[in-house]
Amino acid sequence: MFNKIEEELQKIKEQLNNSRIVESIDKYLDGLASKFIEQCNFLNDIEQRFALLIFAGFSPRAICLFMGFKKRISMQRKRLL
């Protein structure tokens, strides 16, 4: 079961890009992604993408798969907070 979920997430990862994430978040969360990027331009692309995936509501495991992290994301999330 877990392998099937991982395969599906891999398919999504291949189609996922920042512009699609930003579009979706902006559409459903009143422009949150664009405002975030504008106000947090001091973050690098990886940190911005990480935050956008959190805003989009993806699970920690899914974010790890999308971002290619081998370890849990708790340290990355704490660093941003």
CYANA upper distance limits for C-alpha pairs under 8 A (distance plus 0.5 A):
  1 MET  CA      5 ILE  CA      6.99
  2 PHE  CA      6 GLU  CA      6.63
  3 ASN  CA      7 GLU  CA      6.62
  4 LYS  CA      8 GLU  CA      6.78
  5 ILE  CA      9 LEU  CA      6.67
  6 GLU  CA     10 GLN  CA      6.62
  6 GLU  CA     65 LEU  CA      8.32
  7 GLU  CA     11 LYS  CA      6.90
  8 GLU  CA     12 ILE  CA      6.88
  9 LEU  CA     13 LYS  CA      6.52
  9 LEU  CA     62 ALA  CA      7.39
  9 LEU  CA     65 LEU  CA      7.74
  9 LEU  CA     66 PHE  CA      7.93
 10 GLN  CA     14 GLU  CA      6.84
 10 GLN  CA     65 LEU  CA      7.81
 10 GLN  CA     66 PHE  CA      7.81
 11 LYS  CA     15 GLN  CA      7.22
 12 ILE  CA     16 LEU  CA      6.46
 13 LYS  CA     65 LEU  CA      8.35
 13 LYS  CA     66 PHE  CA      5.84
 16 LEU  CA     20 ARG  CA      7.22
 16 LEU  CA     21 ILE  CA      7.77
 17 ASN  CA     21 ILE  CA      6.97
 18 ASN  CA     22 VAL  CA      6.51
 18 ASN  CA     49 ARG  CA      7.20
 19 SER  CA     23 GLU  CA      6.55
 20 ARG  CA     24 SER  CA      6.68
 21 ILE  CA     25 ILE  CA      6.63
 21 ILE  CA     52 LEU  CA      7.46
 21 ILE  CA     53 LEU  CA      8.03
 21 ILE  CA     56 ALA  CA      7.95
 22 VAL  CA     26 ASP  CA      6.40
 22 VAL  CA     33 ALA  CA      5.86
 22 VAL  CA     34 SER  CA      7.20
 22 VAL  CA     52 LEU  CA      7.82
 23 GLU  CA     27 LYS  CA      6.53
 23 GLU  CA     33 ALA  CA      8.44
 24 SER  CA     28 TYR  CA      6.80
 24 SER  CA     56 ALA  CA      8.46
 25 ILE  CA     29 LEU  CA      5.92
 25 ILE  CA     30 ASP  CA      8.17
 25 ILE  CA     31 GLY  CA      7.34
 25 ILE  CA     32 LEU  CA      7.02
 25 ILE  CA     33 ALA  CA      6.33
 25 ILE  CA     52 LEU  CA      8.40
 25 ILE  CA     55 PHE  CA      7.76
 25 ILE  CA     56 ALA  CA      6.64
 26 ASP  CA     30 ASP  CA      5.86
 26 ASP  CA     31 GLY  CA      4.25
 26 ASP  CA     32 LEU  CA      5.99
 26 ASP  CA     33 ALA  CA      6.10
 26 ASP  CA     34 SER  CA      7.23
 27 LYS  CA     31 GLY  CA      7.01
 31 GLY  CA     35 LYS  CA      6.79
 32 LEU  CA     36 PHE  CA      6.49
 33 ALA  CA     37 ILE  CA      6.66
 33 ALA  CA     52 LEU  CA      7.22
 33 ALA  CA     55 PHE  CA      8.47
 34 SER  CA     38 GLU  CA      6.57
 35 LYS  CA     39 GLN  CA      6.56
 36 PHE  CA     40 CYS  CA      6.22
 37 ILE  CA     41 ASN  CA      6.19
 37 ILE  CA     48 GLN  CA      7.60
 43 LEU  CA     47 GLU  CA      6.31
 43 LEU  CA     48 GLN  CA      6.62
 44 ASN  CA     48 GLN  CA      6.74
 45 ASP  CA     49 ARG  CA      6.54
 46 ILE  CA     50 PHE  CA      6.55
 47 GLU  CA     51 ALA  CA      6.74
 47 GLU  CA     80 LEU  CA      8.14
 48 GLN  CA     52 LEU  CA      6.62
 49 ARG  CA     53 LEU  CA      6.70
 50 PHE  CA     54 ILE  CA      6.99
 50 PHE  CA     63 ILE  CA      7.82
 50 PHE  CA     67 MET  CA      7.99
 51 ALA  CA     55 PHE  CA      6.72
 52 LEU  CA     56 ALA  CA      6.58
 53 LEU  CA     57 GLY  CA      6.99
 53 LEU  CA     58 PHE  CA      6.38
 53 LEU  CA     63 ILE  CA      7.09
 54 ILE  CA     58 PHE  CA      6.30
 54 ILE  CA     59 SER  CA      8.13
 54 ILE  CA     63 ILE  CA      8.23
 58 PHE  CA     62 ALA  CA      6.54
 58 PHE  CA     63 ILE  CA      6.79
 59 SER  CA     63 ILE  CA      6.72
 60 PRO  CA     64 CYS  CA      6.73
 60 PRO  CA     72 ARG  CA      8.05
 60 PRO  CA     73 ILE  CA      7.02
 61 ARG  CA     65 LEU  CA      6.90
 61 ARG  CA     72 ARG  CA      8.19
 62 ALA  CA     66 PHE  CA      6.61
 63 ILE  CA     67 MET  CA      6.41
 63 ILE  CA     73 ILE  CA      8.43
 64 CYS  CA     68 GLY  CA      6.19
 64 CYS  CA     69 PHE  CA      5.24
 64 CYS  CA     70 LYS  CA      7.42
 64 CYS  CA     71 LYS  CA      7.97
 64 CYS  CA     72 ARG  CA      7.44
 64 CYS  CA     73 ILE  CA      7.20
 65 LEU  CA     69 PHE  CA      6.96
 69 PHE  CA     73 ILE  CA      8.09
 73 ILE  CA     77 ARG  CA      6.61
 74 SER  CA     78 LYS  CA      6.61
 75 MET  CA     79 ARG  CA      6.64
 76 GLN  CA     80 LEU  CA      7.04
 77 ARG  CA     81 LEU  CA      6.88
